[in-house]
C-alpha cells in the first residue's frame, strides 16, 4: 500500500509541474489563470473561444435573486 501512495504522489506532483509549465509558457492559459484568480473567468481568451464554438454553454449565475427563489413552487415530496 505504501508503494501505491508514493506512486500516486509522484503522478500528482508531475501533473502539477506539467500544468505549471503549460501555464508558464502558453499565453492563453496564463491569461485564463489570471482571469480565474481575479474571479472573472468569462473574460479569459479560452472561455471566449469556447463561447464562440459552443454557444449554448454559459457560466452559472453567481447568486440567485430573491425573485428567483420566491417564484419556485414548494416541494411537496420533501416531507
N, CA and C of each residue as an Amber inpcrd file, in Angstrom:
protein
   237
   0.8290000  -1.1980000   0.0000000   0.0000000   0.0000000   0.0000000
   0.8650000   1.2500000   0.0000000   1.9880000   1.1970000   0.6610000
   2.8770000   2.3540000   0.7200000   3.4320000   2.6830000  -0.6670000
   3.7210000   1.6610000  -1.4540000   4.2330000   1.8750000  -2.8120000
   3.1810000   2.5600000  -3.6830000   1.9360000   2.1740000  -3.5260000
   0.8600000   2.7950000  -4.3030000   0.6830000   4.2590000  -3.9690000
   0.7860000   4.6130000  -2.6970000   0.6270000   6.0210000  -2.3170000
   1.8150000   6.8550000  -2.8060000   3.0080000   6.2800000  -2.8140000
   4.1690000   7.0020000  -3.3520000   4.0100000   7.2290000  -4.8430000
   3.5140000   6.2250000  -5.5490000   3.2960000   6.3520000  -6.9920000
   2.2550000   7.4230000  -7.2770000   1.1800000   7.4300000  -6.5150000
   0.1410000   8.4340000  -6.6970000   0.6870000   9.8320000  -6.4150000
   1.5010000   9.9720000  -5.3980000   2.1020000  11.2640000  -5.0800000
   3.0050000  11.7360000  -6.2200000   3.7740000  10.8370000  -6.7910000
   4.6510000  11.1850000  -7.9110000   3.8230000  11.6370000  -9.1160000
   2.7250000  10.9260000  -9.3860000   1.8570000  11.2930000 -10.5070000
   1.2420000  12.6700000 -10.2790000   0.7780000  12.9420000  -9.0690000
   0.1680000  14.2340000  -8.7640000   1.1720000  15.3760000  -8.8620000
   2.3860000  15.1610000  -8.3550000   3.4190000  16.1940000  -8.4380000
   3.8100000  16.4360000  -9.8920000   3.9390000  15.3700000 -10.6820000
   4.2730000  15.5180000 -12.0950000   3.1720000  16.2840000 -12.8360000
   1.9130000  15.9900000 -12.5370000   0.7990000  16.6990000 -13.1670000
   0.7990000  18.1740000 -12.7730000   1.0920000  18.4580000 -11.5280000
   1.1690000  19.8420000 -11.0640000   2.2900000  20.5920000 -11.7780000
   3.4360000  19.9680000 -11.9150000   4.5530000  20.5940000 -12.6180000
   4.2460000  20.8140000 -14.0960000   3.6540000  19.8130000 -14.7320000
   3.3080000  19.9510000 -16.1520000   2.2620000  21.0610000 -16.3450000
   1.2890000  21.1200000 -15.4670000   0.2890000  22.1880000 -15.5440000
   0.9200000  23.5540000 -15.3470000   1.8590000  23.6500000 -14.4130000
   2.5740000  24.9070000 -14.2060000   3.3760000  25.3150000 -15.4230000
   4.0030000  24.3420000 -16.0890000   4.7610000  24.6450000 -17.3000000
   3.8490000  25.1190000 -18.4290000   2.6860000  24.4860000 -18.5580000
   1.7280000  24.9080000 -19.5980000   1.2800000  26.3380000 -19.3280000
   0.9540000  26.6380000 -18.0800000   0.5200000  27.9950000 -17.7330000
   1.6580000  28.9970000 -17.9440000   2.8910000  28.5960000 -17.6380000
   4.0280000  29.4980000 -17.7710000   4.3620000  29.8070000 -19.2280000
   4.2510000  28.8220000 -20.1140000   4.7070000  29.0060000 -21.4870000
   3.6130000  29.3140000 -22.4990000   2.3500000  29.0650000 -22.1780000
   1.2620000  29.3200000 -23.1130000   0.5210000  30.5880000 -22.6850000
   0.5820000  31.6500000 -23.4880000  -0.0300000  32.9190000 -23.0710000
  -1.5430000  32.8380000 -22.8530000  -2.2410000  32.0500000 -23.6400000
  -3.6990000  31.9510000 -23.4700000  -4.0400000  31.2990000 -22.1320000
  -3.3130000  30.2490000 -21.7650000  -3.5650000  29.6030000 -20.4740000
  -3.1170000  30.5000000 -19.3200000  -2.0610000  31.2700000 -19.5350000
  -1.5930000  32.1980000 -18.4950000  -2.6510000  33.2650000 -18.2440000
  -3.2320000  33.8150000 -19.3180000  -4.2870000  34.8140000 -19.1610000
  -5.5410000  34.2080000 -18.5220000  -5.8500000  32.9650000 -18.8780000
  -7.0040000  32.2940000 -18.2680000  -6.7840000  32.1000000 -16.7680000
  -5.5660000  31.7480000 -16.3840000  -5.2430000  31.5770000 -14.9690000
  -5.3930000  32.8960000 -14.2150000  -4.9110000  33.9800000 -14.8050000
  -5.0270000  35.3010000 -14.1750000  -6.4970000  35.6970000 -14.0460000
  -7.2880000  35.4190000 -15.0760000  -8.7180000  35.7360000 -15.0140000
  -9.4180000  34.9310000 -13.9220000  -9.0280000  33.6760000 -13.7500000
  -9.6050000  32.8660000 -12.6700000  -9.2430000  33.4300000 -11.3080000
  -8.0030000  33.8820000 -11.1610000  -7.5850000  34.4730000  -9.8880000
  -8.3500000  35.7570000  -9.5910000  -8.6590000  36.5210000 -10.6370000
  -9.4170000  37.7630000 -10.4620000 -10.9090000  37.5070000 -10.2600000
 -11.3560000  36.2890000 -10.4960000 -12.7720000  35.9650000 -10.3370000
 -13.6080000  36.3040000 -11.5440000 -12.9860000  36.4490000 -12.7010000
 -13.6990000  36.7900000 -13.9250000 -13.3150000  35.8170000 -15.0410000
 -13.7140000  34.5370000 -14.9340000 -13.2960000  33.5650000 -15.9450000
 -13.8900000  33.8280000 -17.3250000 -14.9900000  34.5530000 -17.3970000
 -15.6340000  34.7940000 -18.6890000 -14.8130000  35.7050000 -19.5930000
 -13.8460000  36.4300000 -19.0460000 -13.0370000  37.3180000 -19.8780000
 -11.7580000  36.6540000 -20.3700000 -11.5410000  35.3940000 -20.0320000
 -10.3270000  34.7150000 -20.4830000 -10.4200000  34.3770000 -21.9660000
  -9.2840000  34.3640000 -22.6590000  -9.3270000  34.0660000 -24.0970000
  -9.8180000  32.6470000 -24.3990000  -9.5680000  31.7170000 -23.5110000
 -10.0270000  30.3400000 -23.7300000 -11.5480000  30.2840000 -23.6150000
 -12.1180000  30.9680000 -22.6110000 -13.5700000  30.9800000 -22.4730000
 -14.2060000  31.6790000 -23.6600000 -13.5900000  32.7620000 -24.1340000
 -14.1140000  33.4710000 -25.2910000 -14.1380000  32.5580000 -26.5160000
 -13.0690000  31.8150000 -26.7090000 -13.0040000  30.8740000 -27.8310000
 -14.0650000  29.7830000 -27.6840000 -14.2120000  29.2410000 -26.4820000
 -15.2140000  28.1990000 -26.2540000 -16.6330000  28.7390000 -26.3960000
 -16.8400000  29.9810000 -25.9660000 -18.1760000  30.5840000 -26.0880000
 -18.5690000  30.7040000 -27.5510000 -17.6100000  31.0520000 -28.3980000
 -17.9030000  31.1490000 -29.8270000 -18.1550000  29.7710000 -30.4400000
 -17.4460000  28.7640000 -29.9510000 -17.5700000  27.4150000 -30.5100000
 -18.7930000  26.6690000 -29.9700000 -19.1030000  26.8980000 -28.6850000
 -20.2530000  26.2420000 -28.0430000 -21.2260000  27.3270000 -27.5530000
 -22.0780000  27.8590000 -28.3930000 -22.9210000  28.9860000 -27.9950000
 -23.9820000  28.6430000 -26.9390000 -24.3110000  27.3720000 -26.7430000
 -25.3580000  27.0150000 -25.7820000 -24.8450000  26.8660000 -24.3550000
 -23.5350000  26.9320000 -24.1550000 -22.9560000  26.7590000 -22.8220000
 -22.7210000  28.1320000 -22.2070000 -23.1160000  28.3030000 -20.9300000
 -22.9390000  29.5970000 -20.2550000 -22.4970000  29.3610000 -18.8210000
 -21.8690000  30.3720000 -18.2410000 -21.4890000  30.3000000 -16.8320000
 -22.7410000  30.3860000 -15.9710000 -22.7750000  29.6860000 -14.8470000
 -23.9460000  29.7860000 -13.9720000 -24.0020000  31.1610000 -13.3190000
 -25.1980000  31.5730000 -12.9470000 -25.3630000  32.8530000 -12.2530000
 -24.6490000  32.7920000 -10.9150000 -24.1000000  33.9080000 -10.4980000
 -23.3210000  33.9490000  -9.2580000 -24.1910000  33.6150000  -8.0480000
 -25.2770000  34.3180000  -7.8830000 -26.1870000  34.0520000  -6.7660000
 -27.6140000  34.2280000  -7.2580000 -28.5350000  33.3940000  -6.7990000
 -29.9320000  33.5670000  -7.2090000 -30.5170000  34.8160000  -6.5710000
 -31.3830000  35.4800000  -7.2890000 -32.0210000  36.6800000  -6.7510000
 -33.2400000  36.2860000  -5.9320000 -33.7630000  37.2260000  -5.1820000
 -34.9410000  36.9650000  -4.3530000 -36.1380000  36.6190000  -5.2240000
 -36.2390000  37.2210000  -6.3880000 -37.3590000  36.9370000  -7.2920000
 -37.3070000  35.4990000  -7.7850000 -36.0750000  34.9720000  -8.0130000
 -35.9430000  33.5920000  -8.4630000 -36.3950000  32.6170000  -7.3940000
 -36.0300000  32.8600000  -6.1450000 -36.3600000  31.9160000  -5.0810000
 -37.8290000  31.9890000  -4.6880000 -38.4660000  33.1570000  -4.8400000
 -39.8760000  33.2690000  -4.4610000 -40.7990000  32.7190000  -5.5450000
 -40.3160000  32.5980000  -6.7760000 -41.1720000  32.1150000  -7.8560000
 -41.2060000  30.5960000  -7.9340000 -40.3750000  29.9270000  -7.1730000
 -40.3710000  28.4690000  -7.1990000 -41.5620000  27.9150000  -6.4340000
 -42.0530000  26.7910000  -6.9210000 -43.1510000  26.1310000  -6.2240000
 -42.5920000  25.3330000  -5.0580000 -43.3490000  25.2140000  -3.9710000
 -42.8580000  24.4190000  -2.8260000 -42.7140000  22.9460000  -3.2040000
 -41.7720000  22.2830000  -2.6000000 -41.5130000  20.8760000  -2.8640000
 -42.3640000  20.0430000  -1.9130000 -43.4160000  19.4250000  -2.4670000
 -44.3220000  18.6470000  -1.6280000 -43.7780000  17.2470000  -1.3250000
 -42.7800000  16.7970000  -2.0790000 -42.2160000  15.4670000  -1.8730000
 -41.1880000  15.4360000  -0.7600000 -40.8110000  16.5630000  -0.2120000
 -39.7370000  16.6380000   0.7830000 -40.2010000  16.2220000   2.1720000
 -41.4700000  15.9600000   2.3500000 -41.9930000  15.6450000   3.6770000
 -41.5360000  14.3320000   4.1630000
